[in-house]
Every structure is written in C-alpha cells, then in structure tokens.
Amino acid sequence: MTRAGVVIVLVIILSAIAAPWLLPWDPSAQDLPHRLQGPSWQHWFGLDELGRDILARVLLGARVSLLVGFVVVGVSSSVGLAVGAVSGYYGGRIDQVIGRVMDVLMAFPGMLLAIALVAVLGPSLTNVVIALAVIGWVGYARLVRGQVLRAREFDYVLAARALGSGTLRILTLHVLPTAIPPVLVQATLGMAGAILSEAALSFLGLGVQPPAPSWGTMINGGRAHLLDAPHLTIFPGVFLAIVVLGFNFLGDGLRDAIDPRRDSH
C-alpha cells in the first residue's frame, strides 16, 4: 500500500505540474456545438456543459487541490507544533488556557465550522485555506503536546536543563525532534482531509469560483447531467477518490515505518 500511495501521489503531482505542457487543449476553450460529448479519441474524458475539455480541467483542478492541501497542512502543522510545544513544555496555567481553547474548537464539527467561516469571510480560495487552517491546527497541537509531555522528562532533556541550556534551545534541539515523525504522519493524512474538505466547500459554492477548475466545482456542475452525461461527475470524482486514497496509503505506510511497536514481520 505504501508503494501504491507513493506512486499515486507522485503521478498526480507531476501531472499537475506538467499539465500545461502535456495537454494540447485549452481548459477554458469552449466548443458549444459539441457540449456534453462523451469520451473520444480526441477528448479522452469528454466535454463538459460548456464544451470544455474535462481532462485538461481535471489536471488543472489537481493544482488547486494540491495547493490547498500543502498550504493548509504547512500552516496547521507549524502553528500546532509551536502551540503544542509551549503547552506541553510549560504546563500549568498556560497549558490549561491552551487546552480550553482547543476543547472549544474541537466541540464544533470541523466542516460546519469551516462552512461558517467561509460564509462570513466570503467564498474564495484564500478564505478556504484560512478556514481549514483555523480548524486544522488543533489536531497537530494535541499530538505535539502529548509528545512534549513525554519528552521533557527524558534524562538528556533534564541534563540539558541542569547545564543551563535555554528553553528555546531545549525545545528545538532535544524535545521537538521527538515529535517530528508523528507530525509527518499526521500531515500526510491531513493532506487527504484538506483536499477532501476543499472539494466539499467548492461543491457547495464556497470555494474556488468558476471558471477556475476545481474538482468540487466540476462535480457540482455535473449534477444536472447525471443521466445524460455522467462523465461530467465520474472523472473528477474518481480523481478525487484516487488522490485521497493515495495520501491515506502513504500516511499508513509512514505510520507503520516509524512505529516501534509494529510487527517485525
């Protein structure tokens, strides 16, 4: 599964990067006389309701999904790493305040909170990233806090503190490195969640706005043609499922690789 996840992720990333040079079709060009045309040798995935090539739009939509995933995971993991480290290392009242904030955010369903934030801020790709990052850092913070609580009692950490090392030095050199492997696993699995959440928000009209290609927007646009032109929803839906599955496979493989309790077989 790990190899399959690596292959899927690499193929999608390379295809998204090289899409403008690989495809001879303009994703914005309209061919209205042949709208809703099914897959053919000329257009492998067919044409959408405006006569635009679906393959070109699917590959460019991958750019949007990957961009959202990497930015959301990068911001969420960075904030969660800092907040979790402070909460776990200092403890006491600081830990209690941060813990209550995380409890409040965890009390709301993540997708509903993201919908509310985007509805207030306005539908756009930037606001989708902000909303997903606001709800995404909590999981990383809780994970890092647990790792720091365990690592701060290690002998080498106590020795560094006894020798007069500063808090920042102890955190960056001795404590946080123990949290990096589980954070990497969480980030890989978080990529799948961020991509799926972006597609859901775009499907609801709160994410990427037309005519920019997005898998969620394409699936929403094909709902009216499920019976006469199902390829409008099948291909972006299949790509979305494959990418999410690929990141899940990769995350599961990383988790098995770094877990010291895994079966030696």
C-alpha positions in Angstrom: 0.0 0.0 0.0 2.9 2.3 0.7 4.4 1.9 -2.7 0.9 2.4 -4.3 0.5 5.6 -2.3 3.9 6.9 -3.3 3.2 6.2 -7.0 -0.3 7.8 -6.9 1.0 10.9 -5.1 4.0 11.3 -7.4 2.0 10.8 -10.6 -0.7 13.3 -9.5 1.9 15.9 -8.5 3.9 15.5 -11.7 0.8 15.5 -13.9 -0.5 18.7 -12.2 2.9 20.5 -12.6 3.3 19.4 -16.3 -0.4 19.8 -17.3 0.1 22.9 -19.4 2.8 21.2 -21.5 1.3 17.8 -21.6 -2.2 18.7 -22.9 -2.9 20.2 -26.3 -6.3 21.5 -25.2 -7.1 24.9 -23.6 -9.1 24.2 -20.4 -11.1 27.4 -21.0 -11.8 27.0 -24.7 -15.5 26.3 -25.3 -16.9 24.1 -28.1 -20.6 24.7 -27.7 -21.8 22.6 -30.7 -20.2 19.5 -29.1 -21.1 20.2 -25.4 -21.6 17.2 -23.2 -19.9 15.0 -25.8 -18.7 11.7 -24.2 -15.1 10.4 -24.1 -13.5 10.0 -27.5 -10.0 9.7 -29.1 -9.9 13.5 -29.4 -11.1 14.2 -25.9 -10.3 11.3 -23.6 -12.6 12.4 -20.8 -15.2 14.1 -23.0 -16.5 17.7 -22.9 -18.5 19.5 -20.1 -21.7 21.5 -20.3 -19.8 24.4 -22.0 -17.8 22.2 -24.4 -14.6 22.4 -22.4 -12.1 19.5 -22.2 -12.7 17.7 -18.9 -9.2 16.0 -18.8 -7.5 19.4 -19.0 -9.7 20.8 -16.3 -9.3 17.8 -14.1 -5.5 18.1 -14.2 -5.6 21.8 -13.6 -8.0 21.2 -10.8 -5.4 18.9 -9.2 -3.2 22.0 -8.9 -5.8 23.7 -6.8 -6.4 20.7 -4.6 -2.7 20.1 -4.0 -2.0 23.8 -3.4 -4.8 23.9 -0.8 -3.5 20.7 0.8 0.1 21.8 1.1 -0.6 25.3 2.3 -3.3 24.1 4.9 -1.0 21.3 6.2 2.0 23.6 6.3 0.2 26.4 8.2 -1.7 24.0 10.5 1.3 21.9 11.4 3.5 24.9 12.0 1.0 26.6 14.3 0.2 23.3 16.0 3.9 22.5 16.5 4.5 25.8 18.2 1.3 25.8 20.3 1.7 22.2 21.4 5.3 22.7 22.3 4.6 25.7 24.5 1.6 24.0 26.1 3.3 20.7 26.8 6.7 22.1 28.0 5.4 24.9 30.3 2.3 23.2 31.6 0.4 24.9 34.4 -2.0 27.7 33.6 -0.6 28.1 30.1 -1.5 24.5 29.3 -4.9 24.9 30.8 -5.7 28.0 28.8 -4.5 26.5 25.5 -6.3 23.3 26.4 -9.6 25.1 26.8 -9.2 26.9 23.5 -8.6 23.5 21.8 -11.6 22.0 23.6 -13.8 24.8 22.3 -12.6 24.3 18.7 -12.9 20.5 19.0 -16.5 20.9 20.2 -17.7 22.1 16.8 -17.9 19.8 13.8 -14.9 20.7 11.6 -16.8 21.0 8.3 -19.6 23.1 9.8 -17.1 25.5 11.4 -15.3 25.8 8.0 -18.6 26.5 6.2 -19.4 29.2 8.8 -16.0 30.8 8.5 -16.0 30.9 4.7 -19.6 32.2 4.7 -18.5 35.1 6.9 -15.3 35.8 5.0 -16.7 35.2 1.6 -16.2 32.4 -1.0 -12.6 32.3 -2.3 -9.6 30.0 -2.4 -7.7 32.2 0.2 -10.6 32.1 2.6 -10.9 28.3 2.2 -7.3 28.0 3.2 -7.8 30.2 6.2 -10.9 28.3 7.4 -9.3 24.9 7.0 -6.1 26.1 8.8 -8.1 27.5 11.7 -9.7 24.2 12.4 -6.7 22.1 11.4 -4.0 23.2 13.8 -5.8 21.7 16.9 -5.0 18.1 15.9 -1.3 18.9 15.5 -1.2 20.8 18.8 -2.7 17.9 20.7 -0.3 15.5 19.1 2.7 17.6 19.8 1.6 18.4 23.4 1.5 14.7 24.2 4.9 14.1 22.7 6.4 17.1 24.6 4.9 16.0 27.9 6.7 12.7 27.4 10.0 14.0 26.1 10.5 16.8 28.7 11.2 14.1 31.3 13.9 12.3 29.3 17.3 12.1 31.0 19.1 14.1 28.3 16.5 16.9 28.5 16.9 17.1 32.3 20.7 17.1 31.8 20.5 19.9 29.3 18.3 21.9 31.7 20.7 21.3 34.5 23.6 22.5 32.4 21.8 25.8 31.9 20.5 25.4 28.3 17.8 27.9 27.4 14.2 26.9 26.9 14.3 27.6 23.1 17.5 25.5 22.7 16.0 22.6 24.7 12.8 22.7 22.7 14.4 22.9 19.3 17.3 20.5 19.8 16.0 18.0 22.3 12.2 18.0 22.6 10.6 18.8 19.3 12.7 16.3 17.2 10.9 13.5 19.0 7.5 14.9 17.7 8.5 15.3 14.1 7.9 11.7 13.0 4.3 11.5 14.2 3.7 15.0 12.9 4.8 13.9 9.4 2.3 11.0 9.5 -0.4 13.4 10.7 0.5 15.8 7.9 0.3 13.1 5.2 -3.1 12.0 6.4 -4.1 15.7 6.8 -3.3 16.3 3.1 -6.1 13.9 2.2 -8.5 15.6 4.6 -7.6 19.1 3.3 -8.1 18.1 -0.3 -11.5 16.4 0.5 -12.6 19.5 2.5 -11.7 21.9 -0.3 -13.7 19.8 -2.7 -16.7 19.8 -0.4 -16.6 23.6 0.1 -16.2 24.1 -3.7 -19.1 21.7 -4.3 -21.2 23.9 -2.0 -20.1 27.0 -3.9 -17.9 28.4 -1.1 -14.5 27.5 -2.5 -13.0 28.1 -5.9 -15.3 30.2 -8.1 -15.9 29.4 -11.8 -14.5 29.5 -14.3 -11.4 28.3 -12.4 -11.3 24.5 -12.4 -11.8 22.6 -9.1 -12.9 19.0 -8.6 -15.7 20.0 -6.2 -17.0 22.7 -8.7 -16.8 20.2 -11.6 -18.8 17.6 -9.6 -21.4 20.2 -8.6 -21.7 21.3 -12.3 -22.3 17.8 -13.5 -25.2 17.1 -11.1 -27.7 18.3 -13.6 -26.4 15.8 -16.2 -26.0 12.6 -14.2 -28.3 10.7 -16.5 -27.4 12.2 -19.9 -23.7 12.9 -19.4 -22.4 11.1 -16.3 -18.8 11.6 -17.3 -19.0 15.2 -16.0 -19.0 13.9 -12.5 -17.4 10.5 -12.9 -13.9 11.6 -13.9 -13.3 14.4 -11.3 -14.9 12.2 -8.6 -12.6 9.3 -9.5 -9.5 11.5 -9.4 -10.6 12.9 -6.1 -11.0 9.4 -4.6 -7.7 8.2 -6.0 -5.7 11.1 -4.6 -7.3 10.9 -1.2 -6.7 7.1 -1.2 -3.0 7.7 -2.3 -2.3 10.0 0.6 -4.1 7.7 3.1 -1.9 4.8 1.8 1.2 6.9 2.2 0.3 8.0 5.7 -0.5 4.5 6.8 2.8 3.3 5.4 4.7 6.1 7.2 2.9 5.3 10.5 3.9 1.6 10.2 7.5 2.6 9.4 8.1 4.8 12.4 6.0 2.9 14.9 8.5 0.9 17.1 5.7 -1.4 18.2 4.8 -2.6 14.7 5.1 -6.3 13.9 8.7 -7.2 12.9 7.3 -9.3 10.1 
